[in-house]
Amino acid sequence: MTRTENRCIDGESFDVVIVGGGPVGAALCGKLGARNVRVLLLEQGDSHVVDARMHHVNIRTMEVLRS
C-alpha cells in the first residue's frame, strides 16, 4: 500500500482524514491520535453539540475504548 499525504489549510499535513465525528469516527480519531498518527476529523456541523448524542454504551464498546 502506498502512503500519501493530504494537505489542508495553512500547509499542515495529515496522515488520515476521517469524515464524520459520530461514535465510530470519534473513536477512530482518538485511537489513531494516541498512536501519533496525524488525523483530521471533518464534521458536517459548524458548531459544537450541547447535548449528548449517545445514550447507551455496550460492554464491547467500553472494552475497545479502554484499550
PyMOL commands that set and color helices and strands:
alter all, ss='L'
color gray80, all
select helices_A, chain A and resi 9-11+23-34+59-66
alter helices_A, ss='H'
color red, helices_A
select strands_A, chain A and resi 6-7+13-14+16-19+39-42
alter strands_A, ss='S'
color yellow, strands_A
deselect
rebuild
show_as cartoon
